[in-house]
Structures are given as structure tokens and as C-alpha cells.
């Protein structure tokens, strides 16, 4: 909801401090009419727009917080319906993120399986070649023992 110029003026976005950081450790949603009254609020950088109402909703996967949605500055504040809607969105986001993680894990396992298959084939090929060389050497040794003069060449 801001222009590129406004975004540049903001500088680095807040990451894991203040209320936003706290939301990455809380398993419950948090809604307030004025974020600035929360004891975890640490103030704004000089170029940051002033915000009041706040809704923070954690994205949970397997009981762990893996992200969060932050909404601010809704005229009149956020209500229970807003919170329920964003909690539903967070649940869907958790499923999508877990599916993406599982897909990547599956892809990595497929690569490992293919590498193992190629290694087995290479190992089998080398083993067969070495076995063949050993058998030829054994046969040559027997022939040499049986008729040393004839098979010396």
C-alpha cells in the first residue's frame, strides 16, 4: 500500500525485534486497537509511517511458528471476523509451506536415489570387469604352469 519511493525511504524492514519479533514466538493471534500501547512496541524509525491498529497471526506447522501475518492500520481497528479470516489464511499458508517443503524433500530424495542407482551400476560394472580380469589371470597362470615354454609369450 505504499509507493516505491516511500518503501525506499523506510530502509530495512523490521525483522525479529519488538512486537513483530514477539509474534514469531507466540502461538496465539494478537489484535489491538493501538500497537503503540503494547509494552513490546519499540517505536518507529524516523521515516516509518505511523500505525495504530494491529493484527498479528502466527503461521503454525506441527505446533511450531514458521512465520506470521502482520496487518496494520485498519480504520476502526480489526475485529473478530478479520482475525478468523486471517487465521484461516494462516492455516492454508502453513499447508502450502509444508507441501512445498515435502515436495523439495521428495525431489532431493529422488536425486539421491538416482545417484545411488548410478553408483550401484558403476560398482557392478567395475566389479564385473575386475572379476573378469582375475579369472583371465588365473587361467593364464594355470596355462603357464601346465606348459611354461609354450605359454610364456
C-alpha angles and dihedrals in degrees: 000000000000135000124254089251091054090046092053091049090056093062118196115010118238112267122176108349136088119007094335090056091046090054089061089063101038120089093199130075118249126210128178138166091221121027090191091069093059112103089225091060109112101187133255132285110250095261096042118115115247112254133186119170116058139185119185120183123182121225105225128197120178089346094305127112108242097168143331143230117231121194124178146179103025108167107251091012132264121301136203092271090055090050093049091049094051091044088055090049089049091052090052091046090052090053092048092048092047091049090050090050092049091047091052091046090050091049091051091049090051090054091049091048091052091049090050091049091051091047091052091049091048091046091049091048093049091045092051092048092048092047089052092050091049092050092048091049092049091049091048090051092052093048091049091050092048096050110007098178097047097047101037091100 
